[in-house]
Amino acid sequence: MTSATDPLPHPTTVTAPGPPPEAGPPDTAPRWSLPALIAIMVLAAALYSWNLSGSGLNSFYSAAVLSGTHSWKAWFFGSLDAGNFLTVDKPPLALMVMGLSCRLFGFGTWQMMAPMIVAALATIWILHASVKRVWGHTAAALAALVLALTPITVAINRDNNPDTLLVLLMVGGAALALRAVTNGRLLPLLGSAVCFGLAFDTKMLQGWIALPAAFAVYLYAARPPLAKRLAGLALSVVALAVSSFWWAAAVSLAPASQRPYIGGSTDGTAWNLIMGYNGLGRVFGGEGNMGGGGGGGGGFAGSAGLGRMFNDILGGQISWLLPFAALALVCGLVLGGRAPRTDLPRAALLLWGGWTVLHFLTFSMAEGTMHPYYTTALAPGIAALCGGGGVLLWRAFRTDRRWAWALPAGLAVTALWAIVLLRRASGWHTWLWPVIGVLTAAAVVGLLLLRTGNRARLLAASVATAVVAAVAGPAAYAWSVPSGSGGGMGGTNPTAGPSTGNGFGGGPGGGGDRGGFPGGGAPSGVPGGTGSGAAGGGMPGGTQQGGSQQGGGFPGGQNGELPGGEGASGGTAPGGTASGGTAPGGLGRSGRVGGGTGGGPGGMGGGASSELIAYLKKHQDGAEWLLAVSGSQGAAQLILSSGEPVISMWGWTGTDKAMTPSKLKELVKKGELHYLQLGGGMMGGGPGGGSDSVSSQVTAWVQKHGTAVKESAYSKTQASSASSASKSSSASSASRSTVYRLDPTDVN
C-alpha cells in the first residue's frame, strides 16, 4: 500500500542542477526534525483550540449538526431541521463528520469541533511529509510552520464551516498525486482522485480548483510511458466522478416527496445547486450569490480584480508570504529549467505553484459571494512554496553568485509588505513593524556578509532571524484569534487580526471593531458557554434579500437590523422583521443551547425568546415542526434554542422556493405544522419581490386563513402593555412580525 504520508524520507533519484550534496533530502532525519514537527503541531493545536468555548460558531451549520443527531435522514441529506424540510446550501460531508462526533459524545462545541481540529492538524502533517520527500526536512518544517500560522487558517480552523475538511482533502489529493509522479503507480493516483472527489462533496466546485494542477503534473512528469499515464488518468476520472457525485445521485434517486428541498437551488435538486449557486454563480455572480458583474463580489472580500488578495480586507488574512512564494516559484522553475521531464523538485514546484495560481485567480476574479475565509485554501500552496522554494533559493544563494540576490530580495520584499499590512492596522501593536524591519535588515546584512565564509553559527543565526521576521506578522494576526485581542469569530465570516477594511462582516469590518459584525455586533452563543449579544449596525453597504443601505443592513434584515432582533437604532423588533431570517421574540443574550434565551453554538446575533418557545411547545399539539419562519438564520437559532425542528421557508438567501402555498396547505392539513411567523411588510414582497412571488402568495394565504397570536399570550412584557397595544391600528400590526396559528380546519 502506498501512502501519501509515509514517514520515512525517500531520496530523490533525479535532481535539478545544483550542488550535489544538497540536491535532495537526506536519507537520515536530523535529530531536530521530529521535535520541530511536534512543536509546530502543538503550537497549531493551541491556536485552534485555545478558548474555543468562547468563540462563536456558525449557527446555520450548528443547527444542521444538531438535527443530524436527531435524525439519520437529516444527517445524510444535510438538513437544517430534523423534520427534513430544507437542507443547508452545501453538500453534507463536513456535517456528517461533526454529526458522528456529536452522536458519540453529545452535542456541544468541543464535540463538534474536535474532528475539525484533528483534520487541521492532519493537513499540516501531510503537507510536511509531502514537502520533506522533495526538498528535505528544513523545507518541510518551514512549510508546516507557515501553514500553521496563516491567520485566516487559524480563524477558520476554529469554526464549524466546511473549509477545514475541504483543505485536508485537497492537500491529501495533491500529496497523493505527487506520490504517483514519484513512483508511477496507479493506486496513489486513484487515491488522489478520490480525495478531490470527497472535497467536492464537502464544498462542491471549490474542491476541484487545484485538481487541474495535480492531473497536469502527473501527465507531464510521471515516469510511466504516455499511454500508461493517459490510461491512469482515465481511470482516475472515473474514480473522481464516483467519489464526487455519489451524494447528488443518491439525492436524485430519492423521490421528491421523500427528500428535503435542497437549499441554495432553484428547483430543489442537488444538480442545480452544483451548477448554479455553488458553481458558476460563485464565479460570475447571480444564482443567489452577491455580485454579478461590474466588479461584483465586493463587500465581504472587496471588489473582484487581481489586487483583491492584497486589499485591506484580505491582505492581513492570507498575503503575508505571497510575494515570497511567487518569487520562489519563478526562480525555482528557472533554476530547474534544464532538468529531465521526471525531475521531482520541478514537478513539486509545478504542483504547488499551480495550486497557488489557480486559487489566486479564482478567488481574485470571482464576482459571486466571496468570504475572506475561502482564502484558507491558498495557504497550503503558499506554505509549500515558501518551504521548498525557500530552500532552493538558499542553495542558489550559497553556491551561485548570479543568484545571490534572490533570497535577500525575497526577505526584503516580505518585510516591506509586512510593514505595509501592519501599518494599515492603525493603533494595533505599533511596535511590531519596526521590529520586523530591524530584524530583516540585520538578517539580510548578515547573510550577505557571511555568504562565502565558514562561520556557520553566525550564518544560521542570520537565517533564523530572517525566519522569525518573516512569520512575526502573520503569527501576531493568528494569535489575535484565540487570545481575543483581535479577529472576528463571526461564525459566518471568521477572520483574524484587527479591522482594516470595509467588508460586510468578519475581521476587516470597519469602524475599528475587532472583526465580527461592523457596528459593534458580536456574535453570541456557544454550546456550554456564553457570548455577548449582537448589537445593531448589521452589515454595511449593499442590499440582499431585503437588506438596506440605511444603517448597514444584514442580508434579510432592514435598516441595520439583524434577523429577528435588534436594529441599528437600538430598538427591538418583536419577533424580528427580516425576510431573510427571523428570530421570533427578539434577540437572546445568553448563548446557551437548549431552553432559555440562548442561541446555541455561535450565532448570527443571539437566540429566540424563551417565552415564545415555551408557548409554542405547550401548544404544539403533536405537530412535526415547532414553527415556520422566513429564513435559515432565524430557523437555526430557534432549532438550537428549542431543540425542535423549525422550518426555513426560503433558505439562507431568501430565494429558495421550498415553501409554496400548496406545500403549506398540505402540512397544515396533516397537522404537521401549526405555527408560522410572518415578517409583516418585509415578507409581503417576498424574497424576490413582486406581488405574485411565492412568498407573497404564502403570506396572503396565512393572513387570510390563519389566526394571529397576540404577543401578550406569551410575552409578559407585552402583556403589561396590552392596553396600549390594543390601540394600534390594524395596518400598523400588519407591518410587524406576527405569529399565526394554523389548523386543518383552515384549509379549504
NORZIJO-V577784 format. One line per field, one symbol per residue. ss: DSSP state (H for helix, E for strand, L for the rest). psi: psi as a letter, one per 30 degrees, with the letter a starting at -180 (. if undefined). burial: b if it has 24 or more other ideal C-beta (glycine too) atoms within 12 Angstrom, else e. A space follows every 10 residues. Layout:
# NORZIJO-V577784
ss->???
psi->???
burial->???
This chain:
# NORZIJO-V577784
ss->LLLLLLLLLL LLLLLLLLLH HHLLLLLLLL HHHHHHHHHH HHHHHHHHHL LHHHLLLLHH HHHHHHHHHH LHHHHHHLEL LLLLLEELLL LLHHHHHHHH HHHHHLLLHH HHHHHHHHHH HHHHHHHHHH HHHHHLHHHH HHHHHHHHHL HHHHHHLLLL LLHHHHHHHH HHHHHHHHHH HHHLLHHHHH HHHHHHHHHH HHHHHHHHLL HHHHHHHHHH HLLLLHHHHH HHHHHHHHHH HHHHHHHHHH HHHLLHHHLL ELLLLLLLLH HHHHHHHHHH HHHHLELLEL LLLLLLLLLL LLLLLLLHHH LLLLHHHHLL LHHHHHHHHH HHHHHLLLLL LLLHHHHHHH HHHHHHHHHH HHHHHLLLLL LHHHHHHHHH HHHHHHHHHH HHHHHHHHHL HHHHHHHHHH HHHHHHHHHH HHHHLLLLLH HHHHHHHHHH HHHHHHHHHH LLLLLHHHHH HHHHHHHHHH HHHHHHHHHH HHHLLLLLLL LLLLLLLLLL LLLLELLLLL LLLLLLELLL ELLLLELLEL LLLLLLLLLL LLLLLLLLLL LLLLLLLLLL LLLLLELLLL LELLLLLLLL LLLLLLLLLL LLLLLLLLLL LLLLLLLLLH HHHHHHHHLL LLLLELEEEL LHHHHHHHHH HHLLLEEELL LLLLLLLLLL HHHHHHHHHL LLELEEEELL HHHHLLLLLL LLLHHHHHHH HHHHHLEEEL HHHLLHHHHH LHHHHHLLLH HHHHLLLEEE ELLHHHLL
psi->kkkfhjfkkk kkekllkake fgflklekkl ffeeeeeeee eeeeeeeffk hefglkljfe eeeeeeefff keeeeefhke lffhekllgl lgeeeeeeee efeeglklee eefefeeeee eeeeeeeeee eefefleeee eeeeeeeegk efeeeffglg lffeeeeeee eeeeeeeeee eefgleeeee eeeeeeeeee fegbfffgef eeeeeeeeee flelleeeee eeeeeeeeee eefegeeeee eefkkefgll kjkflfggle eeeefcegcf eeeflahfll bhlhhagade glkklfgefg afefefefge geeeeeeeee eeeeegfgll egkeeeeeee eeeeeeeeee eeeefkfakj kefeffffee eeeeeedeee eeeeeeeffj ffgffeeeee eeeeeeeeee eefeikgjhf feeeeeeeee eeeeeeeeeg egagieeeee eeeeeeeeee feeeeeeeff effggakjig dfikllalkf ahlelleiel ggliabkkgf kjklklkgal lklklaebkk klljhflkfj gdkkjfakhg klkgbklfff lkjjflgkff jkjkgaklfe gllbaaglga jllghaalkf eeeeeeeege hgkekelkle lfeeeeeeee efglkkkjeg aefgfkhekl eeeeeeeeef gfkfkkkkgb eefefleflk fgleeeeeee eefefljkjk ffffjeeeef geeeeffkle eeefflkkkk kkleffk.
burial->eeebbeeebb ebeebbbbee ebbbbbeebe eebeebbeeb bebbbbbbbb bbbbbbbbbb bbbbbbbbbb bebbbbbbbb bbbbbbbbbb bbbbbbbbbb bbbeeebbbb bbbbbbbbbb bbbbbbbbbb bbbbbbbbbb bbbbbbbbbb bbbbbbbbbb bbbbbbbbbb bbbbbbbbbb bbbbbbebbb bbbbbbbbbb bbbbbbbbbb bbbbbbbbbb bbbbeeeebe ebbebbbebb eebbbbbbee beeeeeeebb bbbbbbebbb bbbbebbbbe bbbbbbbbbb bbeeebbbbb bbbbbeebbb bbbbbbbbbb bbbbbbbbbb bbbbbbeebe ebbbbbbbbb bbbbbbbbbb ebbbbbbbbb bbbbbbbbbb bbbbbbbbbb bbbbbbbbee eebbebbbbb bbbbbbbbbb bbbbbeebbe ebbeebbebb bbbbebbbeb beeeeeeebe ebbebbbbbb bbbbbbbbbb bbbbebbbbb bbbbbbbbbb bbbbbbbbbb bebbbbbbbb bbbbbbbbbb bbbbbbbbbb bbbbbbbbee bbbbbbbbbb bbbbbbbbee ebbbbbbbbb bbbbbbbbbb bbbbebbbbb bbbbbbbbbb bbbbbbbeeb eebbbbbbbb bbbbbbbbbb bbbbbbbbbb bbbbbbbbbe bebbbebbee ebbbbbbbbb bbbbbbbbee eebbbbbbbe bbbebbebbb bebbbeebee eeeeeeeeee eeebebbbbb bbbeebee
